[in-house]
Amino acid sequence: MTLITLSPCPSPAVSLTALRNFAALRGQLRVSLGPECNVACWFCHNEGDVPPGAAREDRTRQPRQRALCAEHYVTIIGALIAQGLTRVYFTGGETLASKLARPVLEGMRQFAAPDVSFSLITNGILLSRSTQWLRDTVLNKIKVSLHYFSDESFREIAKTRLPVSTVLGGIDAAREAFERVELNTLLQKQNEHEIHTILEYALERRLPIQFIELVDTDFNASGQSAAVSADGLVAHLRTLTREERVEIAGVGQGRRVFTVDGLEVEVIHRELGRHHVGQCGSCPLRPQCVEGFWALRLDHAGGLQPCLLRDNLRLDLTTMLAAADAPVAIATAVAGHVASFTEGTL
């Protein structure tokens, strides 16, 4: 695994403008607390690391070694928030399966501000037993992956013997504890027969939902024939409402947003394009890329990468954690990395 390593004392002449511009365009910081997970969904990209399912099937393929502790996460996240990043998403693996989830989330209290949002992405299985301490954190939103609506599809997609009621019970628990609970559903042949049922469930419970087309990675190559286009869902939504808009501004994935009875239903639709910049222009993987540059991904090994498909563009932050002024060193290095990526000079 190749990481781009910068000096622990980056030059103060490096501008923070690129990082601040990324933040101003509503770019995300996606923070993976580790690859641990209690299911093994076939399509998982594990934020660019070896997914749990792939590791279980082939023991020679293992995720990166952990290098960050809770204090490291808090330092890095705080450094980037101080420079303008306002959207932080915690993910995994399964976020709540990590022993670092509670100390890291509790450590975010010092960064609470009206314009900063913290979201937790989870498969919902551990929500019921975690909501008591989660409600005391600064989380603004819980986003639950609901890719199944029966025990059969749950078993086929996630390779688990758990009943789907475990996930649905977690969603109910989250609704009682948080004002904002959202769902996301990957469109695939294994759940195609349940998509309308999942949509009805979301509408009945007033849960905003996002439907997503498959992100192709090397890890899910064998299952890519199971990908389902969003065209059929889009056609169905147009029978339910005339309130439709397209969002392609800023960084992020092009999406169709439908308002059905006052509730937003998003569809990540390939045909709308993605936010490709700088380095994307000459990237050999661009033909298979459906995301572009919309998030900075921090992993448990201390790497930060601007692209899910290019782990050779990861920036190693571990050497900066020991710097005399670690937050400044980290923010400056990340800003330089973002600038190099957007200018195509990496």
VEXRO-188614 format. One record per residue (C-alpha): residue number from 1; residue in three letters; x, y, z. Coordinates in Angstrom, 1 decimal, always signed. Last residue first. Layout:
! residues N
NUM_ALA_X_Y_Z;
...
This chain:
! residues 346
346_LEU_-0.4_+14.7_-7.6;
345_THR_-0.4_+17.8_-9.9;
344_GLY_-4.0_+17.7_-11.2;
343_GLU_-4.9_+21.1_-9.8;
342_THR_-7.8_+19.6_-7.7;
341_PHE_-5.5_+16.9_-6.4;
340_SER_-2.5_+19.2_-5.6;
339_ALA_-4.8_+21.7_-3.9;
338_VAL_-6.4_+19.0_-1.8;
337_HIS_-3.0_+17.7_-0.8;
336_GLY_-1.8_+21.2_+0.1;
335_ALA_-4.9_+21.8_+2.2;
334_VAL_-4.4_+18.4_+3.9;
333_ALA_-0.8_+19.2_+4.8;
332_THR_-1.7_+22.6_+6.1;
331_ALA_-4.5_+21.2_+8.2;
330_ILE_-2.3_+18.5_+9.7;
329_ALA_+0.6_+20.7_+10.5;
328_VAL_-1.6_+23.3_+12.1;
327_PRO_-3.5_+20.7_+14.2;
326_ALA_-0.2_+19.0_+15.2;
325_ASP_+1.6_+22.1_+16.6;
324_ALA_+4.7_+20.6_+18.1;
323_ALA_+4.4_+17.7_+15.6;
322_ALA_+3.7_+14.2_+16.9;
321_LEU_+0.4_+13.8_+15.0;
320_MET_+2.1_+14.9_+11.8;
319_THR_+3.8_+11.6_+11.1;
318_THR_+0.4_+9.8_+11.3;
317_LEU_-1.2_+12.0_+8.6;
316_ASP_-0.2_+9.8_+5.6;
315_LEU_-1.9_+11.1_+2.4;
314_ARG_-3.6_+8.6_+0.2;
313_LEU_-3.3_+9.1_-3.5;
312_ASN_-2.2_+5.4_-4.1;
311_ASP_-5.5_+4.5_-2.6;
310_ARG_-7.2_+5.6_-5.8;
309_LEU_-10.8_+4.3_-6.1;
308_LEU_-12.4_+6.1_-3.2;
307_CYS_-10.8_+9.4_-4.0;
306_PRO_-9.7_+12.3_-1.9;
305_GLN_-7.6_+10.2_+0.5;
304_LEU_-6.6_+10.5_+4.1;
303_GLY_-4.5_+7.9_+5.8;
302_GLY_-4.1_+7.4_+9.5;
301_ALA_-4.6_+3.7_+9.6;
300_HIS_-8.1_+4.1_+10.9;
299_ASP_-9.2_+5.8_+7.7;
298_LEU_-10.0_+9.5_+6.9;
297_ARG_-11.9_+10.0_+3.7;
296_LEU_-12.1_+13.5_+2.1;
295_ALA_-15.4_+13.7_+0.3;
294_TRP_-16.9_+15.0_-3.0;
293_PHE_-14.4_+14.3_-5.7;
292_GLY_-15.8_+12.1_-8.4;
291_GLU_-18.5_+9.6_-7.5;
290_VAL_-19.4_+7.4_-10.4;
289_CYS_-15.9_+6.4_-11.4;
288_GLN_-15.7_+3.5_-13.9;
287_PRO_-14.6_+5.6_-16.9;
286_ARG_-12.5_+7.7_-14.5;
285_LEU_-10.2_+4.9_-13.6;
284_PRO_-7.3_+5.9_-15.8;
283_CYS_-7.2_+9.4_-14.2;
282_SER_-6.1_+12.1_-16.5;
281_GLY_-9.0_+14.5_-15.9;
280_CYS_-9.8_+13.2_-12.4;
279_GLN_-6.6_+14.9_-11.1;
278_GLY_-8.1_+18.3_-11.6;
277_VAL_-11.8_+18.0_-10.9;
276_HIS_-14.7_+15.6_-11.4;
275_HIS_-17.9_+16.5_-9.6;
274_ARG_-20.3_+13.7_-10.9;
273_GLY_-22.7_+13.1_-13.7;
272_LEU_-26.4_+13.3_-13.8;
271_GLU_-26.7_+10.0_-15.7;
270_ARG_-25.5_+8.1_-12.8;
269_HIS_-28.5_+8.9_-10.6;
268_ILE_-28.2_+9.2_-6.8;
267_VAL_-32.0_+9.3_-6.0;
266_GLU_-33.2_+11.4_-3.1;
265_VAL_-36.6_+11.2_-1.5;
264_GLU_-37.6_+14.3_+0.5;
263_LEU_-40.8_+14.2_+2.5;
262_GLY_-43.5_+16.9_+2.2;
261_ASP_-46.1_+14.5_+0.8;
260_VAL_-43.5_+13.3_-1.7;
259_THR_-40.7_+15.7_-2.5;
258_PHE_-38.4_+14.3_-5.1;
257_VAL_-34.7_+15.1_-5.2;
256_ARG_-32.6_+13.9_-8.2;
255_ARG_-29.0_+13.6_-7.5;
254_GLY_-25.6_+14.5_-9.0;
253_GLN_-22.9_+13.4_-6.6;
252_GLY_-21.0_+15.9_-4.6;
251_VAL_-19.1_+19.1_-4.7;
250_GLY_-20.9_+22.3_-5.4;
249_ALA_-24.0_+22.3_-7.6;
248_ILE_-25.5_+19.2_-9.2;
247_GLU_-28.9_+19.0_-7.6;
246_VAL_-31.9_+18.1_-9.7;
245_ARG_-35.4_+19.0_-8.7;
244_GLU_-38.7_+17.1_-8.6;
243_GLU_-42.1_+18.1_-7.1;
242_ARG_-44.5_+16.5_-9.6;
241_THR_-45.3_+13.7_-7.2;
240_LEU_-46.3_+10.0_-6.9;
239_THR_-46.3_+9.0_-10.5;
238_ARG_-42.9_+10.7_-10.9;
237_LEU_-41.6_+8.5_-8.1;
236_HIS_-42.4_+5.4_-10.2;
235_ALA_-40.4_+6.7_-13.2;
234_VAL_-37.5_+7.6_-10.9;
233_LEU_-37.6_+4.1_-9.4;
232_GLY_-37.5_+2.5_-12.9;
231_ASP_-34.6_+4.7_-14.0;
230_ALA_-32.5_+4.0_-10.9;
229_SER_-30.6_+1.3_-12.7;
228_VAL_-30.0_-2.0_-10.9;
227_ALA_-26.5_-3.5_-10.2;
226_ALA_-26.5_-7.3_-9.8;
225_SER_-24.1_-7.7_-12.7;
224_GLN_-21.6_-5.9_-10.5;
223_GLY_-21.3_-8.8_-8.2;
222_SER_-17.9_-10.2_-9.1;
221_ALA_-16.5_-6.7_-9.3;
220_ASN_-17.5_-5.9_-5.7;
219_PHE_-14.0_-5.6_-4.3;
218_ASP_-12.5_-4.0_-7.4;
217_THR_-14.9_-1.1_-7.0;
216_ASP_-18.1_-0.1_-8.8;
215_VAL_-20.4_+2.3_-6.8;
214_LEU_-23.9_+0.8_-7.3;
213_GLU_-26.9_+3.2_-7.7;
212_ILE_-28.2_+4.8_-4.6;
211_PHE_-31.6_+5.5_-3.2;
210_GLN_-31.7_+8.1_-0.5;
209_ILE_-34.5_+8.3_+2.1;
208_PRO_-36.0_+10.9_+4.4;
207_LEU_-37.9_+9.2_+7.2;
206_ARG_-41.5_+10.3_+7.7;
205_ARG_-42.5_+6.9_+9.1;
204_GLU_-45.1_+6.2_+6.5;
203_LEU_-42.9_+7.6_+3.7;
202_ALA_-39.9_+5.5_+4.7;
201_TYR_-42.0_+2.3_+4.9;
200_GLU_-43.6_+3.1_+1.6;
199_LEU_-40.1_+3.5_+0.0;
198_ILE_-38.9_+0.2_+1.5;
197_THR_-42.0_-1.5_+0.1;
196_HIS_-41.4_+0.0_-3.3;
195_ILE_-37.8_-1.2_-3.3;
194_GLU_-38.7_-4.7_-2.1;
193_HIS_-38.7_-6.6_-5.4;
192_GLU_-35.5_-4.9_-6.5;
191_ASN_-33.8_-6.1_-3.2;
190_GLN_-31.5_-8.9_-4.5;
189_LYS_-31.3_-7.3_-8.0;
188_GLN_-29.7_-4.2_-6.6;
187_LEU_-30.5_-0.6_-5.7;
186_LEU_-28.6_+0.5_-2.6;
185_THR_-30.8_+2.0_+0.1;
184_ASN_-30.1_+4.9_+2.4;
183_LEU_-32.3_+5.9_+5.4;
182_GLU_-32.5_+9.1_+7.4;
181_VAL_-33.1_+9.9_+11.1;
180_ARG_-33.2_+13.5_+12.2;
179_GLU_-34.9_+14.4_+15.5;
178_PHE_-33.0_+11.8_+17.5;
177_ALA_-33.8_+9.5_+20.5;
176_GLU_-37.2_+8.1_+19.6;
175_ARG_-36.4_+7.8_+15.9;
174_ALA_-33.1_+6.0_+16.8;
173_ALA_-35.0_+3.3_+18.7;
172_ASP_-37.4_+2.8_+15.8;
171_ILE_-34.5_+2.5_+13.4;
170_GLY_-32.8_+0.0_+15.7;
169_GLY_-36.0_-2.1_+15.8;
168_LEU_-36.0_-2.1_+12.0;
167_VAL_-32.4_-3.3_+11.9;
166_THR_-33.0_-6.2_+14.4;
165_SER_-36.4_-6.9_+12.7;
164_VAL_-34.3_-7.9_+9.6;
163_PRO_-33.7_-11.2_+11.4;
162_LEU_-30.0_-12.1_+12.1;
161_ARG_-28.6_-15.0_+10.2;
160_THR_-26.2_-12.8_+8.2;
159_LYS_-24.6_-12.8_+4.8;
158_ALA_-25.5_-9.1_+4.2;
157_ILE_-27.2_-9.4_+0.8;
156_GLU_-28.7_-12.9_+0.9;
155_ARG_-29.5_-13.0_+4.6;
154_PHE_-31.1_-9.6_+4.6;
153_SER_-33.0_-10.5_+1.4;
152_GLU_-34.4_-13.6_+3.1;
151_ASP_-35.1_-12.0_+6.5;
150_SER_-37.2_-9.4_+4.7;
149_PHE_-36.9_-5.6_+4.0;
148_TYR_-33.4_-5.2_+2.7;
147_HIS_-30.9_-2.5_+1.8;
146_LEU_-31.7_-0.3_+4.8;
145_SER_-28.5_+1.6_+5.7;
144_VAL_-29.3_+3.9_+8.6;
143_LYS_-28.3_+7.5_+8.8;
142_ILE_-28.4_+9.1_+12.2;
141_LYS_-28.3_+12.9_+12.3;
140_ASN_-27.3_+15.8_+14.4;
139_LEU_-24.8_+14.0_+16.6;
138_VAL_-23.4_+16.1_+19.4;
137_THR_-23.3_+13.3_+21.9;
136_ASP_-25.7_+12.6_+24.8;
135_ARG_-28.3_+10.9_+22.6;
134_LEU_-25.6_+8.4_+21.6;
133_TRP_-25.2_+7.2_+25.2;
132_GLN_-28.8_+5.9_+25.5;
131_THR_-29.0_+5.1_+21.8;
130_SER_-26.4_+2.4_+21.9;
129_ARG_-28.4_-0.8_+22.8;
128_SER_-31.1_-0.2_+20.1;
127_LEU_-28.6_+1.1_+17.6;
126_LEU_-26.5_-2.0_+17.4;
125_ILE_-28.1_-3.5_+14.3;
124_GLY_-28.8_-0.2_+12.6;
123_ASN_-26.4_-0.6_+9.6;
122_THR_-24.8_+2.6_+10.6;
121_ILE_-23.8_+6.1_+9.3;
120_LEU_-23.5_+8.7_+12.1;
119_SER_-23.7_+12.3_+11.3;
118_PHE_-22.0_+15.4_+12.8;
117_SER_-23.0_+18.9_+11.6;
116_VAL_-21.1_+22.1_+12.1;
115_ASP_-22.8_+25.5_+11.4;
114_PRO_-24.4_+25.9_+14.8;
113_ALA_-21.2_+24.9_+16.6;
112_ALA_-20.0_+21.8_+18.6;
111_PHE_-16.3_+21.3_+18.3;
110_GLN_-15.7_+20.6_+22.0;
109_ARG_-18.5_+18.1_+22.0;
108_MET_-16.7_+16.0_+19.3;
107_GLY_-14.7_+14.0_+22.0;
106_GLU_-17.9_+12.2_+22.9;
105_LEU_-18.1_+10.9_+19.4;
104_VAL_-14.5_+9.8_+19.5;
103_PRO_-14.8_+8.2_+23.0;
102_ARG_-18.0_+6.3_+22.0;
101_ALA_-17.0_+5.1_+18.6;
100_LEU_-13.5_+4.0_+19.5;
99_LYS_-14.5_+0.4_+20.5;
98_SER_-15.8_+0.0_+16.9;
97_ALA_-18.9_-2.0_+16.3;
96_LEU_-21.0_+1.2_+16.4;
95_THR_-19.4_+2.4_+13.1;
94_GLU_-20.0_-0.7_+11.2;
93_GLY_-17.1_-1.0_+8.8;
92_GLY_-16.8_+2.0_+9.2;
91_THR_-18.6_+5.4_+9.2;
90_PHE_-18.7_+8.8_+10.9;
89_TYR_-19.8_+11.7_+8.8;
88_VAL_-18.5_+15.2_+9.4;
87_ARG_-19.9_+18.2_+7.5;
86_THR_-18.6_+21.7_+8.6;
85_LEU_-15.0_+21.8_+7.3;
84_GLY_-13.9_+25.4_+7.8;
83_GLN_-10.2_+25.4_+8.9;
82_ALA_-11.0_+24.7_+12.5;
81_ILE_-13.1_+21.8_+11.4;
80_LEU_-10.0_+20.3_+9.8;
79_ALA_-7.9_+20.6_+12.9;
78_GLY_-10.7_+19.3_+15.1;
77_ILE_-11.1_+16.2_+13.0;
76_ILE_-7.4_+15.4_+13.1;
75_THR_-7.0_+16.0_+16.9;
74_VAL_-10.2_+14.1_+17.8;
73_TYR_-9.1_+11.1_+15.6;
72_HIS_-5.7_+11.1_+17.2;
71_GLU_-7.2_+11.1_+20.7;
70_ALA_-9.4_+8.2_+19.9;
69_CYS_-6.5_+6.1_+18.8;
68_LEU_-5.1_+5.9_+15.2;
67_ALA_-2.7_+3.5_+13.7;
66_ARG_-4.9_+0.5_+12.9;
65_GLN_-3.4_-2.0_+10.5;
64_ARG_-4.9_-1.9_+7.0;
63_PRO_-7.6_-4.4_+6.0;
62_GLN_-6.8_-8.0_+5.3;
61_ARG_-6.8_-10.0_+2.1;
60_THR_-4.9_-13.3_+2.7;
59_ARG_-7.8_-14.5_+4.7;
58_ASP_-10.0_-14.7_+1.6;
57_GLU_-13.7_-15.1_+2.1;
56_ARG_-13.8_-13.4_+5.5;
55_ALA_-11.6_-10.5_+4.3;
54_ALA_-13.8_-9.9_+1.3;
53_GLY_-16.9_-9.7_+3.5;
52_PRO_-15.3_-7.3_+5.9;
51_PRO_-14.3_-4.9_+3.1;
50_VAL_-10.6_-4.3_+2.2;
49_ASP_-10.1_-0.5_+2.5;
48_GLY_-11.4_+2.2_+0.1;
47_GLU_-14.1_+3.5_+2.4;
46_ASN_-15.2_+0.0_+3.3;
45_HIS_-16.3_-0.6_-0.3;
44_CYS_-19.2_-2.9_+0.6;
43_PHE_-21.1_-4.5_-2.3;
42_TRP_-21.3_-8.0_-0.9;
41_CYS_-22.6_-7.0_+2.5;
40_ALA_-20.7_-8.8_+5.2;
39_VAL_-22.5_-8.2_+8.5;
38_ASN_-21.3_-7.6_+12.1;
37_CYS_-18.6_-5.1_+11.0;
36_GLU_-15.1_-4.1_+12.1;
35_PRO_-13.3_-2.2_+9.3;
34_GLY_-12.3_+0.8_+11.5;
33_LEU_-13.5_+4.2_+12.8;
32_SER_-13.9_+5.5_+9.2;
31_VAL_-14.3_+9.3_+9.2;
30_ARG_-15.9_+10.9_+6.1;
29_LEU_-15.1_+14.6_+5.9;
28_GLN_-17.7_+16.0_+3.5;
27_GLY_-17.5_+18.9_+0.9;
26_ARG_-20.1_+21.5_+1.3;
25_LEU_-18.7_+23.8_-1.5;
24_ALA_-17.4_+26.1_+1.3;
23_ALA_-15.5_+23.2_+2.8;
22_PHE_-13.7_+22.5_-0.5;
21_ASN_-12.9_+26.2_-0.8;
20_ARG_-11.5_+26.1_+2.7;
19_LEU_-9.3_+23.2_+1.9;
18_ALA_-8.1_+24.8_-1.3;
17_THR_-7.4_+28.1_+0.5;
16_LEU_-5.2_+26.8_+3.2;
15_SER_-2.2_+28.1_+1.5;
14_VAL_+1.3_+26.5_+1.9;
13_ALA_+3.7_+29.2_+3.0;
12_PRO_+3.7_+27.8_+6.6;
11_SER_+5.9_+25.0_+5.2;
10_PRO_+4.9_+21.5_+6.4;
9_CYS_+6.5_+20.3_+9.7;
8_PRO_+5.7_+16.6_+9.9;
7_SER_+7.1_+16.4_+6.3;
6_LEU_+4.8_+14.7_+3.8;
5_THR_+4.1_+11.1_+3.1;
4_ILE_+2.1_+9.9_+0.1;
3_LEU_+0.9_+6.4_+1.0;
2_THR_+1.5_+3.3_-1.1;
1_MET_+0.0_+0.0_+0.0;
